[in-house]
């Protein structure tokens, strides 16, 4: 049986409708995902003071774990 022959796409869509959605306009998640599992896995984020560096890292920590 294939994935599309089940009710799973519909169930997953309904779960997404009832879930919170996060739009990452900074593309930070995409850029960080490319670094996971590589030898050069350190990321330096330089932004001005009070620009959300800690908030972004906390958000990424929740996604990764």
PQR file with spaces between the fields and no chain letter, atoms N, CA, C, O and H, PARSE charges and radii, in Angstrom:
ATOM       1  N    UNK     1       0.850   -1.179    0.000 -0.4000 1.5000
ATOM       2  CA   UNK     1       0.000    0.000    0.000 -0.0000 2.0000
ATOM       3  C    UNK     1       0.897    1.244    0.000  0.5500 1.7000
ATOM       4  O    UNK     1       1.899    1.298    0.712 -0.5500 1.4000
ATOM       5  N    UNK     2       0.536    2.200   -0.776 -0.4000 1.5000
ATOM       6  CA   UNK     2       1.295    3.436   -0.897 -0.0000 2.0000
ATOM       7  C    UNK     2       0.755    4.499    0.047  0.5500 1.7000
ATOM       8  O    UNK     2      -0.395    4.440    0.480 -0.5500 1.4000
ATOM       9  H    UNK     2      -0.279    2.156   -1.354  0.4000 1.0000
ATOM      10  N    UNK     3       1.595    5.464    0.355 -0.4000 1.5000
ATOM      11  CA   UNK     3       1.244    6.553    1.278 -0.0000 2.0000
ATOM      12  C    UNK     3       0.008    7.306    0.791  0.5500 1.7000
ATOM      13  O    UNK     3      -0.872    7.642    1.583 -0.5500 1.4000
ATOM      14  H    UNK     3       2.530    5.512    0.003  0.4000 1.0000
ATOM      15  N    UNK     4      -0.055    7.569   -0.521 -0.4000 1.5000
ATOM      16  CA   UNK     4      -1.181    8.342   -1.053 -0.0000 2.0000
ATOM      17  C    UNK     4      -2.470    7.534   -1.115  0.5500 1.7000
ATOM      18  O    UNK     4      -3.548    8.098   -1.299 -0.5500 1.4000
ATOM      19  H    UNK     4       0.659    7.295   -1.164  0.4000 1.0000
ATOM      20  N    UNK     5      -2.365    6.220   -0.962 -0.4000 1.5000
ATOM      21  CA   UNK     5      -3.566    5.377   -0.965 -0.0000 2.0000
ATOM      22  C    UNK     5      -4.174    5.241    0.421  0.5500 1.7000
ATOM      23  O    UNK     5      -5.140    4.499    0.604 -0.5500 1.4000
ATOM      24  H    UNK     5      -1.489    5.762   -0.813  0.4000 1.0000
ATOM      25  N    UNK     6      -3.623    5.946    1.391 -0.4000 1.5000
ATOM      26  CA   UNK     6      -4.137    5.888    2.760 -0.0000 2.0000
ATOM      27  C    UNK     6      -4.763    7.228    3.121  0.5500 1.7000
ATOM      28  O    UNK     6      -4.818    8.148    2.304 -0.5500 1.4000
ATOM      29  H    UNK     6      -2.839    6.548    1.242  0.4000 1.0000
ATOM      30  N    UNK     7      -5.226    7.317    4.343 -0.4000 1.5000
ATOM      31  CA   UNK     7      -5.796    8.572    4.848 -0.0000 2.0000
ATOM      32  C    UNK     7      -4.731    9.477    5.467  0.5500 1.7000
ATOM      33  O    UNK     7      -5.051   10.562    5.952 -0.5500 1.4000
ATOM      34  H    UNK     7      -5.181    6.570    5.006  0.4000 1.0000
ATOM      35  N    UNK     8      -3.472    9.044    5.456 -0.4000 1.5000
ATOM      36  CA   UNK     8      -2.409    9.803    6.112 -0.0000 2.0000
ATOM      37  C    UNK     8      -2.239   11.226    5.572  0.5500 1.7000
ATOM      38  O    UNK     8      -2.072   12.144    6.374 -0.5500 1.4000
ATOM      39  H    UNK     8      -3.211    8.163    5.063  0.4000 1.0000
ATOM      40  N    UNK     9      -2.271   11.456    4.257 -0.4000 1.5000
ATOM      41  CA   UNK     9      -2.155   12.853    3.803 -0.0000 2.0000
ATOM      42  C    UNK     9      -3.237   13.753    4.386  0.5500 1.7000
ATOM      43  O    UNK     9      -2.963   14.888    4.777 -0.5500 1.4000
ATOM      44  H    UNK     9      -2.406   10.710    3.604  0.4000 1.0000
ATOM      45  N    UNK    10      -4.449   13.252    4.441 -0.4000 1.5000
ATOM      46  CA   UNK    10      -5.567   14.024    4.994 -0.0000 2.0000
ATOM      47  C    UNK    10      -5.376   14.250    6.492  0.5500 1.7000
ATOM      48  O    UNK    10      -5.611   15.348    6.996 -0.5500 1.4000
ATOM      49  H    UNK    10      -4.671   12.331    4.123  0.4000 1.0000
ATOM      50  N    UNK    11      -4.948   13.207    7.197 -0.4000 1.5000
ATOM      51  CA   UNK    11      -4.725   13.322    8.640 -0.0000 2.0000
ATOM      52  C    UNK    11      -3.603   14.319    8.930  0.5500 1.7000
ATOM      53  O    UNK    11      -3.727   15.153    9.827 -0.5500 1.4000
ATOM      54  H    UNK    11      -4.756   12.315    6.788  0.4000 1.0000
ATOM      55  N    UNK    12      -2.513   14.231    8.175 -0.4000 1.5000
ATOM      56  CA   UNK    12      -1.403   15.172    8.358 -0.0000 2.0000
ATOM      57  C    UNK    12      -1.815   16.605    8.057  0.5500 1.7000
ATOM      58  O    UNK    12      -1.394   17.528    8.754 -0.5500 1.4000
ATOM      59  H    UNK    12      -2.413   13.553    7.446  0.4000 1.0000
ATOM      60  N    UNK    13      -2.633   16.802    7.030 -0.4000 1.5000
ATOM      61  CA   UNK    13      -3.112   18.142    6.696 -0.0000 2.0000
ATOM      62  C    UNK    13      -3.985   18.695    7.811  0.5500 1.7000
ATOM      63  O    UNK    13      -3.873   19.868    8.167 -0.5500 1.4000
ATOM      64  H    UNK    13      -2.975   16.052    6.465  0.4000 1.0000
ATOM      65  N    UNK    14      -4.851   17.857    8.362 -0.4000 1.5000
ATOM      66  CA   UNK    14      -5.703   18.305    9.469 -0.0000 2.0000
ATOM      67  C    UNK    14      -4.868   18.664   10.694  0.5500 1.7000
ATOM      68  O    UNK    14      -5.187   19.622   11.398 -0.5500 1.4000
ATOM      69  H    UNK    14      -4.942   16.905    8.072  0.4000 1.0000
ATOM      70  N    UNK    15      -3.798   17.902   10.956 -0.4000 1.5000
ATOM      71  CA   UNK    15      -2.914   18.228   12.071 -0.0000 2.0000
ATOM      72  C    UNK    15      -2.250   19.584   11.842  0.5500 1.7000
ATOM      73  O    UNK    15      -2.120   20.377   12.775 -0.5500 1.4000
ATOM      74  H    UNK    15      -3.539   17.123   10.384  0.4000 1.0000
ATOM      75  N    UNK    16      -1.830   19.852   10.607 -0.4000 1.5000
ATOM      76  CA   UNK    16      -1.186   21.128   10.301 -0.0000 2.0000
ATOM      77  C    UNK    16      -2.153   22.289   10.464  0.5500 1.7000
ATOM      78  O    UNK    16      -1.752   23.363   10.913 -0.5500 1.4000
ATOM      79  H    UNK    16      -1.936   19.208    9.850  0.4000 1.0000
ATOM      80  N    UNK    17      -3.410   22.096   10.113 -0.4000 1.5000
ATOM      81  CA   UNK    17      -4.397   23.167   10.266 -0.0000 2.0000
ATOM      82  C    UNK    17      -4.600   23.538   11.725  0.5500 1.7000
ATOM      83  O    UNK    17      -4.869   24.696   12.043 -0.5500 1.4000
ATOM      84  H    UNK    17      -3.736   21.224    9.749  0.4000 1.0000
ATOM      85  N    UNK    18      -4.473   22.566   12.609 -0.4000 1.5000
ATOM      86  CA   UNK    18      -4.701   22.809   14.032 -0.0000 2.0000
ATOM      87  C    UNK    18      -3.426   23.163   14.775  0.5500 1.7000
ATOM      88  O    UNK    18      -3.466   23.371   15.988 -0.5500 1.4000
ATOM      89  H    UNK    18      -4.254   21.625   12.351  0.4000 1.0000
ATOM      90  N    UNK    19      -2.299   23.238   14.086 -0.4000 1.5000
ATOM      91  CA   UNK    19      -1.013   23.502   14.715 -0.0000 2.0000
ATOM      92  C    UNK    19      -0.581   24.940   14.438  0.5500 1.7000
ATOM      93  O    UNK    19      -1.078   25.591   13.518 -0.5500 1.4000
ATOM      94  H    UNK    19      -2.266   23.069   13.101  0.4000 1.0000
ATOM      95  N    UNK    20       0.348   25.414   15.249 -0.4000 1.5000
ATOM      96  CA   UNK    20       0.905   26.738   15.016 -0.0000 2.0000
ATOM      97  C    UNK    20       1.903   26.665   13.870  0.5500 1.7000
ATOM      98  O    UNK    20       2.611   25.668   13.721 -0.5500 1.4000
ATOM      99  H    UNK    20       0.752   24.886   15.995  0.4000 1.0000
ATOM     100  N    UNK    21       1.962   27.704   13.070 -0.4000 1.5000
ATOM     101  CA   UNK    21       2.852   27.747   11.922 -0.0000 2.0000
ATOM     102  C    UNK    21       3.898   28.828   12.165  0.5500 1.7000
ATOM     103  O    UNK    21       3.572   29.927   12.614 -0.5500 1.4000
ATOM     104  H    UNK    21       1.388   28.514   13.191  0.4000 1.0000
ATOM     105  N    UNK    22       5.139   28.514   11.870 -0.4000 1.5000
ATOM     106  CA   UNK    22       6.229   29.476   12.016 -0.0000 2.0000
ATOM     107  C    UNK    22       6.821   29.743   10.640  0.5500 1.7000
ATOM     108  O    UNK    22       7.207   28.808    9.938 -0.5500 1.4000
ATOM     109  H    UNK    22       5.403   27.622   11.506  0.4000 1.0000
ATOM     110  N    UNK    23       6.894   31.000   10.253 -0.4000 1.5000
ATOM     111  CA   UNK    23       7.495   31.392    8.981 -0.0000 2.0000
ATOM     112  C    UNK    23       8.842   32.024    9.284  0.5500 1.7000
ATOM     113  O    UNK    23       8.919   33.048    9.964 -0.5500 1.4000
ATOM     114  H    UNK    23       6.581   31.759   10.823  0.4000 1.0000
ATOM     115  N    UNK    24       9.907   31.407    8.776 -0.4000 1.5000
ATOM     116  CA   UNK    24      11.262   31.879    9.029 -0.0000 2.0000
ATOM     117  C    UNK    24      11.716   32.737    7.854  0.5500 1.7000
ATOM     118  O    UNK    24      12.243   32.217    6.870 -0.5500 1.4000
ATOM     119  H    UNK    24       9.844   30.575    8.224  0.4000 1.0000
ATOM     120  N    UNK    25      11.516   34.035    7.952 -0.4000 1.5000
ATOM     121  CA   UNK    25      11.916   34.945    6.875 -0.0000 2.0000
ATOM     122  C    UNK    25      13.418   35.164    6.821  0.5500 1.7000
ATOM     123  O    UNK    25      13.947   35.610    5.804 -0.5500 1.4000
ATOM     124  H    UNK    25      11.088   34.457    8.751  0.4000 1.0000
ATOM     125  N    UNK    26      14.106   34.852    7.911 -0.4000 1.5000
ATOM     126  CA   UNK    26      15.551   35.051    7.938 -0.0000 2.0000
ATOM     127  C    UNK    26      16.289   33.901    7.268  0.5500 1.7000
ATOM     128  O    UNK    26      17.490   34.015    7.024 -0.5500 1.4000
ATOM     129  H    UNK    26      13.675   34.489    8.738  0.4000 1.0000
ATOM     130  N    UNK    27      15.617   32.807    6.966 -0.4000 1.5000
ATOM     131  CA   UNK    27      16.207   31.603    6.376 -0.0000 2.0000
ATOM     132  C    UNK    27      17.227   30.967    7.313  0.5500 1.7000
ATOM     133  O    UNK    27      18.080   30.197    6.871 -0.5500 1.4000
ATOM     134  H    UNK    27      14.641   32.715    7.165  0.4000 1.0000
ATOM     135  N    UNK    28      17.144   31.284    8.608 -0.4000 1.5000
ATOM     136  CA   UNK    28      18.086   30.764    9.583 -0.0000 2.0000
ATOM     137  C    UNK    28      17.970   29.246    9.728  0.5500 1.7000
ATOM     138  O    UNK    28      18.981   28.557    9.866 -0.5500 1.4000
ATOM     139  H    UNK    28      16.451   31.910    8.967  0.4000 1.0000
ATOM     140  N    UNK    29      16.757   28.730    9.696 -0.4000 1.5000
ATOM     141  CA   UNK    29      16.560   27.286    9.838 -0.0000 2.0000
ATOM     142  C    UNK    29      17.196   26.554    8.669  0.5500 1.7000
ATOM     143  O    UNK    29      17.883   25.553    8.869 -0.5500 1.4000
ATOM     144  H    UNK    29      15.935   29.289    9.584  0.4000 1.0000
ATOM     145  N    UNK    30      16.979   27.032    7.465 -0.4000 1.5000
ATOM     146  CA   UNK    30      17.548   26.385    6.278 -0.0000 2.0000
ATOM     147  C    UNK    30      19.080   26.399    6.321  0.5500 1.7000
ATOM     148  O    UNK    30      19.724   25.386    6.046 -0.5500 1.4000
ATOM     149  H    UNK    30      16.421   27.845    7.302  0.4000 1.0000
ATOM     150  N    UNK    31      19.645   27.536    6.663 -0.4000 1.5000
ATOM     151  CA   UNK    31      21.105   27.648    6.706 -0.0000 2.0000
ATOM     152  C    UNK    31      21.694   26.773    7.804  0.5500 1.7000
ATOM     153  O    UNK    31      22.752   26.173    7.611 -0.5500 1.4000
ATOM     154  H    UNK    31      19.121   28.358    6.886  0.4000 1.0000
ATOM     155  N    UNK    32      21.036   26.692    8.940 -0.4000 1.5000
ATOM     156  CA   UNK    32      21.525   25.883   10.044 -0.0000 2.0000
ATOM     157  C    UNK    32      21.396   24.394    9.725  0.5500 1.7000
ATOM     158  O    UNK    32      22.282   23.613   10.073 -0.5500 1.4000
ATOM     159  H    UNK    32      20.177   27.180    9.097  0.4000 1.0000
ATOM     160  N    UNK    33      20.319   23.993    9.077 -0.4000 1.5000
ATOM     161  CA   UNK    33      20.135   22.589    8.725 -0.0000 2.0000
ATOM     162  C    UNK    33      21.247   22.078    7.828  0.5500 1.7000
ATOM     163  O    UNK    33      21.623   20.909    7.917 -0.5500 1.4000
ATOM     164  H    UNK    33      19.599   24.627    8.795  0.4000 1.0000
ATOM     165  N    UNK    34      21.778   22.929    6.971 -0.4000 1.5000
ATOM     166  CA   UNK    34      22.870   22.507    6.098 -0.0000 2.0000
ATOM     167  C    UNK    34      24.146   22.235    6.888  0.5500 1.7000
ATOM     168  O    UNK    34      25.019   21.506    6.417 -0.5500 1.4000
ATOM     169  H    UNK    34      21.472   23.879    6.900  0.4000 1.0000
ATOM     170  N    UNK    35      24.268   22.810    8.080 -0.4000 1.5000
ATOM     171  CA   UNK    35      25.478   22.655    8.889 -0.0000 2.0000
ATOM     172  C    UNK    35      25.447   21.400    9.756  0.5500 1.7000
ATOM     173  O    UNK    35      26.497   20.955   10.219 -0.5500 1.4000
ATOM     174  H    UNK    35      23.559   23.403    8.463  0.4000 1.0000
ATOM     175  N    UNK    36      24.290   20.829    9.983 -0.4000 1.5000
ATOM     176  CA   UNK    36      24.157   19.676   10.874 -0.0000 2.0000
ATOM     177  C    UNK    36      24.882   18.476   10.270  0.5500 1.7000
ATOM     178  O    UNK    36      24.706   18.150    9.096 -0.5500 1.4000
ATOM     179  H    UNK    36      23.437   21.191    9.607  0.4000 1.0000
ATOM     180  N    UNK    37      25.688   17.837   11.083 -0.4000 1.5000
ATOM     181  CA   UNK    37      26.402   16.645   10.659 -0.0000 2.0000
ATOM     182  C    UNK    37      27.664   16.906    9.859  0.5500 1.7000
ATOM     183  O    UNK    37      28.297   15.951    9.406 -0.5500 1.4000
ATOM     184  H    UNK    37      25.831   18.102   12.037  0.4000 1.0000
ATOM     185  N    UNK    38      28.054   18.142    9.667 -0.4000 1.5000
ATOM     186  CA   UNK    38      29.273   18.457    8.930 -0.0000 2.0000
ATOM     187  C    UNK    38      30.417   18.686    9.891  0.5500 1.7000
ATOM     188  O    UNK    38      30.219   18.880   11.091 -0.5500 1.4000
ATOM     189  H    UNK    38      27.540   18.918   10.034  0.4000 1.0000
ATOM     190  N    UNK    39      31.607   18.658    9.345 -0.4000 1.5000
ATOM     191  CA   UNK    39      32.782   18.900   10.170 -0.0000 2.0000
ATOM     192  C    UNK    39      32.816   20.348   10.658  0.5500 1.7000
ATOM     193  O    UNK    39      33.188   20.613   11.801 -0.5500 1.4000
ATOM     194  H    UNK    39      31.768   18.500    8.371  0.4000 1.0000
ATOM     195  N    UNK    40      32.429   21.276    9.797 -0.4000 1.5000
ATOM     196  CA   UNK    40      32.378   22.688   10.186 -0.0000 2.0000
ATOM     197  C    UNK    40      30.977   23.006   10.697  0.5500 1.7000
ATOM     198  O    UNK    40      30.187   23.660   10.017 -0.5500 1.4000
ATOM     199  H    UNK    40      32.127   21.061    8.868  0.4000 1.0000
ATOM     200  N    UNK    41      30.686   22.536   11.896 -0.4000 1.5000
ATOM     201  CA   UNK    41      29.324   22.631   12.425 -0.0000 2.0000
ATOM     202  C    UNK    41      29.099   23.860   13.309  0.5500 1.7000
ATOM     203  O    UNK    41      28.038   23.990   13.920 -0.5500 1.4000
ATOM     204  H    UNK    41      31.327   22.005   12.449  0.4000 1.0000
ATOM     205  N    UNK    42      30.068   24.751   13.386 -0.4000 1.5000
ATOM     206  CA   UNK    42      29.915   25.946   14.213 -0.0000 2.0000
ATOM     207  C    UNK    42      29.356   27.091   13.380  0.5500 1.7000
ATOM     208  O    UNK    42      29.765   27.309   12.240 -0.5500 1.4000
ATOM     209  H    UNK    42      30.930   24.645   12.891  0.4000 1.0000
ATOM     210  N    UNK    43      28.421   27.812   13.969 -0.4000 1.5000
ATOM     211  CA   UNK    43      27.770   28.922   13.283 -0.0000 2.0000
ATOM     212  C    UNK    43      27.962   30.180   14.122  0.5500 1.7000
ATOM     213  O    UNK    43      27.707   30.173   15.327 -0.5500 1.4000
ATOM     214  H    UNK    43      28.089   27.635   14.896  0.4000 1.0000
ATOM     215  N    UNK    44      28.404   31.238   13.497 -0.4000 1.5000
ATOM     216  CA   UNK    44      28.562   32.522   14.181 -0.0000 2.0000
ATOM     217  C    UNK    44      27.485   33.470   13.652  0.5500 1.7000
ATOM     218  O    UNK    44      27.464   33.799   12.466 -0.5500 1.4000
ATOM     219  H    UNK    44      28.611   31.244   12.518  0.4000 1.0000
ATOM     220  N    UNK    45      26.617   33.893   14.519 -0.4000 1.5000
ATOM     221  CA   UNK    45      25.540   34.797   14.130 -0.0000 2.0000
ATOM     222  C    UNK    45      25.860   36.171   14.701  0.5500 1.7000
ATOM     223  O    UNK    45      25.824   36.375   15.914 -0.5500 1.4000
ATOM     224  H    UNK    45      26.633   33.626   15.483  0.4000 1.0000
ATOM     225  N    UNK    46      26.169   37.094   13.829 -0.4000 1.5000
ATOM     226  CA   UNK    46      26.501   38.449   14.258 -0.0000 2.0000
ATOM     227  C    UNK    46      25.350   39.372   13.884  0.5500 1.7000
ATOM     228  O    UNK    46      25.090   39.634   12.710 -0.5500 1.4000
ATOM     229  H    UNK    46      26.199   36.929   12.844  0.4000 1.0000
ATOM     230  N    UNK    47      24.690   39.843   14.886 -0.4000 1.5000
ATOM     231  CA   UNK    47      23.600   40.797   14.711 -0.0000 2.0000
ATOM     232  C    UNK    47      23.720   41.838   15.809  0.5500 1.7000
ATOM     233  O    UNK    47      24.381   41.606   16.822 -0.5500 1.4000
ATOM     234  H    UNK    47      24.901   39.630   15.840  0.4000 1.0000
ATOM     235  N    UNK    48      23.089   42.970   15.614 -0.4000 1.5000
ATOM     236  CA   UNK    48      23.149   44.009   16.653 -0.0000 2.0000
ATOM     237  C    UNK    48      22.533   43.539   17.970  0.5500 1.7000
ATOM     238  O    UNK    48      21.792   42.558   18.027 -0.5500 1.4000
ATOM     239  H    UNK    48      22.553   43.158   14.792  0.4000 1.0000
ATOM     240  N    UNK    49      22.863   44.259   18.993 -0.4000 1.5000
ATOM     241  CA   UNK    49      22.331   43.983   20.317 -0.0000 2.0000
ATOM     242  C    UNK    49      20.804   44.038   20.296  0.5500 1.7000
ATOM     243  O    UNK    49      20.211   44.880   19.621 -0.5500 1.4000
ATOM     244  H    UNK    49      23.466   45.055   18.946  0.4000 1.0000
ATOM     245  N    UNK    50      20.176   43.127   21.046 -0.4000 1.5000
ATOM     246  CA   UNK    50      18.715   43.048   21.167 -0.0000 2.0000
ATOM     247  C    UNK    50      18.042   42.791   19.809  0.5500 1.7000
ATOM     248  O    UNK    50      16.991   43.357   19.508 -0.5500 1.4000
ATOM     249  H    UNK    50      20.658   42.443   21.594  0.4000 1.0000
ATOM     250  N    UNK    51      18.668   41.928   19.000 -0.4000 1.5000
ATOM     251  CA   UNK    51      18.144   41.647   17.665 -0.0000 2.0000
ATOM     252  C    UNK    51      17.607   40.224   17.546  0.5500 1.7000
ATOM     253  O    UNK    51      17.318   39.766   16.441 -0.5500 1.4000
ATOM     254  H    UNK    51      19.521   41.468   19.244  0.4000 1.0000
ATOM     255  N    UNK    52      17.469   39.517   18.671 -0.4000 1.5000
ATOM     256  CA   UNK    52      16.835   38.210   18.661 -0.0000 2.0000
ATOM     257  C    UNK    52      17.764   37.026   18.492  0.5500 1.7000
ATOM     258  O    UNK    52      17.311   35.950   18.101 -0.5500 1.4000
ATOM     259  H    UNK    52      17.703   39.890   19.569  0.4000 1.0000
ATOM     260  N    UNK    53      19.026   37.185   18.767 -0.4000 1.5000
ATOM     261  CA   UNK    53      19.975   36.075   18.609 -0.0000 2.0000
ATOM     262  C    UNK    53      19.625   34.924   19.559  0.5500 1.7000
ATOM     263  O    UNK    53      19.553   33.770   19.136 -0.5500 1.4000
ATOM     264  H    UNK    53      19.393   38.059   19.085  0.4000 1.0000
ATOM     265  N    UNK    54      19.415   35.228   20.806 -0.4000 1.5000
ATOM     266  CA   UNK    54      19.098   34.196   21.788 -0.0000 2.0000
ATOM     267  C    UNK    54      17.749   33.566   21.503  0.5500 1.7000
ATOM     268  O    UNK    54      17.594   32.352   21.641 -0.5500 1.4000
ATOM     269  H    UNK    54      19.473   36.165   21.150  0.4000 1.0000
ATOM     270  N    UNK    55      16.775   34.365   21.110 -0.4000 1.5000
ATOM     271  CA   UNK    55      15.454   33.825   20.780 -0.0000 2.0000
ATOM     272  C    UNK    55      15.527   32.869   19.600  0.5500 1.7000
ATOM     273  O    UNK    55      14.885   31.819   19.602 -0.5500 1.4000
ATOM     274  H    UNK    55      16.901   35.351   20.999  0.4000 1.0000
ATOM     275  N    UNK    56      16.310   33.234   18.596 -0.4000 1.5000
ATOM     276  CA   UNK    56      16.457   32.363   17.435 -0.0000 2.0000
ATOM     277  C    UNK    56      17.140   31.054   17.806  0.5500 1.7000
ATOM     278  O    UNK    56      16.725   29.990   17.347 -0.5500 1.4000
ATOM     279  H    UNK    56      16.832   34.087   18.594  0.4000 1.0000
ATOM     280  N    UNK    57      18.174   31.117   18.626 -0.4000 1.5000
ATOM     281  CA   UNK    57      18.866   29.895   19.020 -0.0000 2.0000
ATOM     282  C    UNK    57      17.968   29.012   19.885  0.5500 1.7000
ATOM     283  O    UNK    57      18.011   27.787   19.770 -0.5500 1.4000
ATOM     284  H    UNK    57      18.511   31.981   19.000  0.4000 1.0000
ATOM     285  N    UNK    58      17.162   29.617   20.742 -0.4000 1.5000
ATOM     286  CA   UNK    58      16.217   28.839   21.546 -0.0000 2.0000
ATOM     287  C    UNK    58      15.201   28.146   20.651  0.5500 1.7000
ATOM     288  O    UNK    58      14.852   26.989   20.882 -0.5500 1.4000
ATOM     289  H    UNK    58      17.127   30.612   20.836  0.4000 1.0000
ATOM     290  N    UNK    59      14.730   28.849   19.636 -0.4000 1.5000
ATOM     291  CA   UNK    59      13.776   28.275   18.697 -0.0000 2.0000
ATOM     292  C    UNK    59      14.406   27.110   17.947  0.5500 1.7000
ATOM     293  O    UNK    59      13.767   26.073   17.772 -0.5500 1.4000
ATOM     294  H    UNK    59      15.013   29.789   19.448  0.4000 1.0000
ATOM     295  N    UNK    60      15.657   27.267   17.498 -0.4000 1.5000
ATOM     296  CA   UNK    60      16.328   26.176   16.804 -0.0000 2.0000
ATOM     297  C    UNK    60      16.580   25.003   17.733  0.5500 1.7000
ATOM     298  O    UNK    60      16.518   23.853   17.297 -0.5500 1.4000
ATOM     299  H    UNK    60      16.176   28.110   17.640  0.4000 1.0000
ATOM     300  N    UNK    61      16.861   25.260   18.991 -0.4000 1.5000
ATOM     301  CA   UNK    61      17.057   24.188   19.940 -0.0000 2.0000
ATOM     302  C    UNK    61      15.813   23.354   20.133  0.5500 1.7000
ATOM     303  O    UNK    61      15.905   22.141   20.316 -0.5500 1.4000
ATOM     304  H    UNK    61      16.911   26.194   19.346  0.4000 1.0000
ATOM     305  N    UNK    62      14.654   23.977   20.095 -0.4000 1.5000
ATOM     306  CA   UNK    62      13.401   23.241   20.213 -0.0000 2.0000
ATOM     307  C    UNK    62      13.148   22.388   18.988  0.5500 1.7000
ATOM     308  O    UNK    62      12.598   21.292   19.097 -0.5500 1.4000
ATOM     309  H    UNK    62      14.578   24.963   19.945  0.4000 1.0000
ATOM     310  N    UNK    63      13.544   22.880   17.819 -0.4000 1.5000
ATOM     311  CA   UNK    63      13.324   22.132   16.577 -0.0000 2.0000
ATOM     312  C    UNK    63      14.249   20.928   16.517  0.5500 1.7000
ATOM     313  O    UNK    63      13.821   19.840   16.131 -0.5500 1.4000
ATOM     314  H    UNK    63      13.991   23.770   17.731  0.4000 1.0000
ATOM     315  N    UNK    64      15.505   21.106   16.892 -0.4000 1.5000
ATOM     316  CA   UNK    64      16.489   20.037   16.771 -0.0000 2.0000
ATOM     317  C    UNK    64      16.216   18.923   17.776  0.5500 1.7000
ATOM     318  O    UNK    64      16.366   17.746   17.445 -0.5500 1.4000
ATOM     319  H    UNK    64      15.853   21.990   17.206  0.4000 1.0000
ATOM     320  N    UNK    65      15.824   19.271   18.982 -0.4000 1.5000
ATOM     321  CA   UNK    65      15.570   18.246   20.001 -0.0000 2.0000
ATOM     322  C    UNK    65      14.169   17.801   19.840  0.5500 1.7000
ATOM     323  O    UNK    65      13.707   16.936   20.584 -0.5500 1.4000
ATOM     324  H    UNK    65      15.702   20.226   19.250  0.4000 1.0000
